[in-house]
Amino acid sequence: MSISHLFFDIGGVLGTNGWSSPQRRRAVERFGLDPAEFEQQHRDAVGTFEQGRMTLDEYLDSTVFYRERDFSREAFVEFMLAESRPDEAAIALARRLADTGKYRMMTLNNESLELNRYRIERFGLQEIFEAFFSSCWLGFTKPSRRIYELALGISQARPECAVLIDDRSPNLVPARALGMRTIHFTDCERLAGELAALGVAHSTAAK
């Protein structure tokens, strides 16, 4: 059956990860945090944070500013936001796919509310995607099966006509179990080829 819906992960596909291990390591180095202590506090908070049940300020209160620091909250948040950089090639490919008018363009990602909003705007994703199925709004995180079920149900996508593009292999497993097509993202050139193999055209001439 022909593909009708494309679900893109954001962090690791359309841009850098928002607040994953590499970004946190750089924060530890930049602000002189205790690595073990910070990671423990992060692990305790991250699920609640990404499921939209904890604000950014609450997250920072529990992971960084539960004690006196020699840097400001504003400086730390500025650093967090600066870690988000778009993958221009992947975004350009997504834009070409949207421009064909043949596919319903969606995102499906794990992200906290404030970072998610910032990255959607920073990467210019409102111009490309119709809907954003983010953990902070749905209340579930990948690879929980429920977030995929919600994305399919709300978008009214038939699993066999939907493709999930994600840089993390474990996140693809529940999607395949539900009948979705999946692509493990490694680079934009390979992604274009794998989409083409599924019959997904990214040229407006194919409209």
FENMOBEL-V786212 format. One record per helix or strand of 3 or more residues. SS is the DSSP state (helix for helix, strand for strand). FROM is the first residue (numbers start at 1). TO is the last residue. If there is no record, write none. Layout:
ss-><SS	SS>
from-><FROM	FROM>
to-><TO	TO>
This chain:
ss-><strand	helix	helix	helix	helix	helix	strand	helix	helix	strand	helix	helix	helix	strand	helix	strand	helix	helix>
from-><5	21	35	56	73	88	104	113	125	131	135	145	159	162	169	181	188	204>
to-><8	31	50	63	82	99	109	122	127	134	138	155	161	166	177	184	197	206>
